[in-house]
Amino acid sequence: MYLPIKISAYIIAYNEAEKIRDCINSVLWVDEIIVADSHSNDGTTEIAKELGAKVVHITFNGYG
């Protein structure tokens, strides 16, 4: 029995309007793109949504 595996890309972003388009375009082959945005105010969220990514807003507390 074959069970298909879905692959998601998780992108952490904050004010990355200049880079988010290229970043998302580089992973368009995955099944789902999630952008974890730390309340950007430069258009990052809008660009990500325009490209079909799911955007969730989080408060960034570091990488630990």
Secondary structure, 3 states (H helix, E strand, C coil): CCCCCCCEEEEEECCCHHHHHHHHHCCCCCCEEEEEECCCCCCHHHHHHHCCCEEEECCCCCCC
